[in-house]
């Protein structure tokens, strides 16, 4: 078999190619780069490979790959798309997904929006991880555009900055500088946050292995967590991004919930004869 079906989906413009049947595929950087290519492949920010779970504590197992071929621990927007697929196929309203960062619960709520429970954030320098022991809530980065910094792991590593000017080219330039320092050994997602009120922020995110994206679900969660810890925002916040708005809630037990829409774009089929086992 060389023809493989896939689902193209997006969450607020953050787009994905999702495979549910791929046992014959050799999952490699070369394959992921090809699929992600918007001119030669399908085109996406991340490629997702799903398997049915073989245990009794999850429903699906998901692997996420950035367009540069590197593997991500988790992706908040992709999890909403996975949930949307699962809910339609099996007429369910909740699904537990096993990821490289642990089990994640995805649910459809009363208003038909999809919520992703990213779990409890971790600000320990070892768990983010950062290569040295530092105050993760008060970093001392001093680049042309990004200054200070708040680091947190919400299933994947993030560093959050605050400012009034959300500039893509400046964010890209300084994010690449941060990644090159190897201060974050596993790389890092970088967001800049403009606080509008106690209940609304604008953010722009440079995703590790991808670049600037229209939206980042985990970035939204990390940004609200940092904003709340620094007393800039409350625990229920609307996050505005280029691709649309996401709602983030910090629960009583300190879990981060991201709530928003997920859209199927099309179902396709592609010949991957050069990538089969």
N, C-alpha and C positions, 0 to 999 in steps of 0.2 A: 504494500500500500504506500503510495507516494502523495495521494491527495488528502489533505487534512482540513477539516472544517474548523472555523473559529468564529467567535463573537467579537465584534468591534463595539465598544461601549465607552462612555465617558461620565465623569462626575465633575460638573462645572468646567468643562473644557479640558480637564486632565484626562487624557485618553489612553485606552488600553486595548490590546489584542489578547483575548482569553481563549485558551484551549482546554477542552474537557476530555478529549481523547488524543493521547499523544504518546502512548507506551512505545511506539516504534520510532519515536524521534530521539535523536542525539541532541540533548539540550546543551548548547554550548554558546560561548560569546559570539561566535561567528553567526550562528542561527539567530540569536537575539538581535544583533546589529542589522542583519538582513531584514527581519520582520519590522524593526523599528524605522527603517529608512522610508521616508515619505515619498521618495521618487522611485526607488527600485523594489521596495517591499510593500507592506501594508501601510505602515506609518503609525507610530504611537509614542507615548512617553514611557510606558512600561509594558512588558509582556508578562502574562500571568498563565501559569500552568496549574490546573486543578486536578486533584485526584479524589475519589471517594475514600473516606476514612475507613481504616480497618480496625479501629478501636471503638469503644463504647462511650467515649467522652467527647467526641467531635463528629461532625457530619462531613466536613471536607478538609483536605489538606491543600494549602496554596503556597506556591513559590512565586516570588516577584523578581523580575529582572529589569534593571534600568536600561535605557537605550544604548549605553556604552558597553553593555554585556555584563556588568557587575550585578551581583545579587543583593537585593534589599531585604531587610528583615520583615518589613510590613509596609503597606500603603493604605492610608485611610480612605481615599477616594476609590481605589480599586476594590476595597472590601465592600463598599456600598454597591458597586456594580456586581460583585459576586453575589451579594445578598439578593439583589434584584433578579438575577438569573435564577437563583435557587428558589426564590419565592414563586416565580412564574412557573417553573418546571414542576415543582412538587406541591404547589398550592399551600405553602407554609408561610408563617410570619416570623420565624426566627431560625437562625442557623449558627452553629458554632464552628469556627474555622481555625484549624491548626496552622500556625505560622512559625517562622523561625524565631519569633519573639514570644511565642506562647499561644494560648487559646484566646480567641477573640469572639465575643458574642455580637451578632448583627441582627437587628430586629426591624420590622415594619411597624410604625406606630399608627395611631388612630387617624392621623391626617395623611396617611400613605407616604410619609417621609421615612427615610431609612436612617436608623441610628447605629453607630459603631462604638462599642465600648473599648477604648484603647487601654483600659486598666489604669493602675496607679503610676503616675510619672515618677521617675527616679532622678534625683539631683546629686547622687554620689559620683565623685569624679571617676572612681573605678568602673562604675556601671554605665557611664555615658558612652564610651570611655574617653578619658583625657589622659595624656601621657604622664602628667605630674599632679601632685596634690595641690589643688587650688580651691578658692571660694567660687564655686560654680555659678553662684547668683550675682557675682560681682567681678567679672573678668575685666582685664585691662587692655583689651585690644585698642589700638590707636591707628587706624588706617585713615585714608583720605575721607572716606564716606562712613564707614562703620566704626563706632567707638563704644567701648564698654563691653557688654555682652552678658547674657544669661544662658547657661547651658543646661539641657535637660534631655533625658531619654524618655520618649513616649512610645516605646516599641522600636524606635530608631532614633539616632542622635540628632539633636537640633541645637542651634545657638541662635538666640533671639536678640535683636537690637531694636532701639526705639529712635524715632525721628519724625520730622514733619514732611520730608521729601522722599517719596517712593520713586526711585530712579532705577530703571532696569539696567542700564549700562554700568552705572556705578556699583550696583549690587553685584552684578556679574564679576566685575573687575576685583572687588575686594573679597568676594566669596572664594574666588580662585586663589587669591593670596592666602586666605585662611587655610584652605585645603592643602596647599603646598607646604605650609609650616609643619605638617604632621602633628600638630597639637592635638588633633583628634585622630588617633591611629586608624580608625575604621572610616574616616571621612565624616562629613557632617552636612546636614541640611541647614541653610542659612535664611533667616527671615528678618525683614525689617517691618516694624509695626508703627502705625500712626494711630494714636489713641484719640478717638472722636468724643467719647463720653464714657461713663461707667459701664455702659451696656453695648457699645459699638466700637469696633476698630477696623482699620484698613490694613491689609498686609500684602507683602510681595515676597515670594520665596524663590530661592535658588536651590533646586533639588540636586543632591549628590548624584552624579552619574547621569543627569538629565539636562540640567540648566534651568533657566527661568521657565516656570509653568504658569498656566492660567489659574491654577488653584492647587493647594496642597492640604489634604485633610489633616494629616498628622501635624503639619506646620501650623494650621489653625488652632489645633488643640494645644500645642506647645506654646503658641503665642498668647493664648488666653491664660494658660497656667502661669506663665511668667508675668503677665500683666496683673493678674490677681495677687500673686505673691509679692509684687512690688507696690500693691495697693493702688494701681491705676484703674482697675476694673473690678466689677463684681463677679459672681460665679455663673451668671447666665449672660452670654455675650454673642451678639451678631457679628460675624466676621465677613467683611466685604473683600472680595478678591476680583481680579480681572474677569474670571469666568462666572462670577455670581456670588451668592451669599451662602454661608454655612452657619449653623447655630451650634455653639459649644456650651456645654454645661459641665461644671465641676460638681459632682455629687457629694452627698454627706460623707461617704466613705472615700472621698478624694479620687474617684475614678473620673476619667475624662470621656465624655460622650460627645461625638460629633454627629450632627443631624442635618440631613439634606437630601437632595434628589440624586438619582442615578438614571442614565438614559442608555438604552440600546440604540446603536446607530445602524448596524446591518449584520447579517450573518453571511459569511463568505467561505470560499474554499480555495486553497492554494496548493500548488505543487511544490513539495519540499524534498524532491528525490535526492538532492545533494546533501540532505541532512538526516536521512534515515539510518537506523542502526543496521 
